[in-house]
Amino acid sequence: MAATSRGLSSTPFGLKPRRAAADASPLPHHHRCVRLDWWKKKKRRRGCRVECRCPDSAVPIKKSVDKAEEWRLDSQKSPRGARIQASPPSLPFATHSRFVSKQEKFYPRCTPRNSGFQSRDTPPKRDTGIANEKDWGISLVNENVNESGTNEDGSTWYRESGEDLGGKGYRCRWTKMGGQSCDGSSEWKETWWEKSDWTGYKELGVEKSGRNAEGDSWWETWQEVLHQDEWSNLARIERSAQKQAKSGTQNAGWYEKWWEKYDAKGWTEKGVHKYGRLNEQSWWEKWGENYDGRGSVLKWTDKWAETELGTKWGDKWEEKFFSGIGSRQGETWHVSPVGDRWSRTWGEEHFGNGKVHKYGKSTTGESWDIVVDEETYYEAEPHYGWADVVGDSSQLLSIVPRERPPGVYPSIDFGSSPPPLDDFPSPPDDVPPDMQSHSPQ
């Protein structure tokens, strides 16, 4: 039977452990289920009267979650022990299914046709990664604009655009827009930009923020950059996104940071940091992938959570491979409010000849140490690499820089004459210090 690599999941981190084995210390019963109703449907509108006449007018959302998903120890895997699979109770501005069909809005904001800008204060969605540039719809005007107005329902809007110039051929074209409801309880802001200079640097970006009548607030930004790597002289594209939201009525919110880096030789790095809080419960999640373009792969993930009562639990694993030879190792752990600790560690050594050494132990006395015949499988290349990101970055690549004097800054090198293999950096041997686990010592 093939030993499959653990895929890096963006599944949110869970908060509800349950008893799955006699040796695992369960949480008290009142920690096993959380009901959540973040948004209360408005019985009346605040501050102004609005008559929505457009066919897709949004209505306030009443969001509730039937039950937080519980932790599950997957004991059907190999003897290295169980792994935690989890997802947390839903948080505001979240869940994949709530925002799929069309943009739903938190505040009644339909205005008559042929009026000014409609409100765009739609919060970001959680666990969606980095959107492609085509999904952002960035459209910059070529002339300076400074306009504003008031809609028939009393809401206001504005739009500005311009161009900033600097040394070394720097140019930034930008557009800003925003608005608020007639009583000021709901507002939104949005900025688009593109940047370039004579070094070949190009950047495309968006920043959005807003708040609604209930006091819920959010912020997100997305950037896509093309530049020439100073070390290898290769073209590199980097994409990143940050998103956060905070409840106006509860001590709750979430934050996530995503990044992806690619170069013309196949080197790829991807990573995520996430954090969330729901009243007395908090959780974190980090994972990363590194591909050196020559077959070496490093993948890792680390998830942990805690409550104000002192309960903590988590799960982490790491794998390193090259040409079928490599290792996997991981740990699942739990700490009770009184300080009782339980953990299970496991590992695998893949020799590249069909033999796999599997070992593990737990604090309850279980252990295993065996060698089995097992085919090793791992992904030596990212499923989304340099060719994919170039194909999805047409707007970034089409940014036109200022006219450059002859002989000033060479054109960017897309890797037509790459440096020798020995000059190319390998992925780090260990997880970066700022991404270390919060496992109990």
Secondary structure, DSSP 8 states (H G I E B T S, - for coil): --B------------B----STTS----GGGS---EE-----SS-SSS-----STT-------EES---B-EE-TTS-TT---EE------TT--SGGGSSS---SS-----TTSS---------TT-----HHHHT----SS-EEEEEE-TTS-EEEEEEEEEE-GGG-EEEEEEEEEE-TTSS-EEEEEEEEEE-TTS-EEEEEEEEEE-TTS-EEEEEEEEEEEE-TTT--EEEEEEEEEEEE-SSSSEEEEEEEEEEEETTS-EEEEEEEEEEETTEEEEEEEEEEE-SSS-EEEEEEEEEEETTS-EEEEEEEEEEETTEEEEEEEEEEE-TT--EEEEEEEEEE-SSSEEEEEEEETTS-EEEEEEE--B---SS-SS-HHHHHHT-HHHHT-------TTSS-----SSS---GGGS----SS--GGG------
